């Protein structure tokens, strides 16, 4: 999994992975997406291949790359444990925010009622 995460740490490689989500692509098609020279694209593809994120096969004179989702599923499973932790924390935060809003609304109603009483009393004192 370390190789997968390291491979995904580069923006150019993430761009390639995103493109391959739509389907297989040739090196030429992938190179057109990146602002780097073709040798750099080949190095990125090699890193992705070595991490198991892509596979390549020859079609006539073209090398065609295809996304391999299995390593991403492994990362997804690993992240699920942390996702559950953060969802619990976000739910708790949501509860606290809702309590705070209810408390603010309650205080605002109380202040409005007090202002109304004060206004009524001050009119009564002037008569």
Helices and strands as residue ranges (DSSP letters): H 2-8, H 11-21, E 25-26, H 27-31, H 38-50, E 54-59, E 62-67, H 70-126
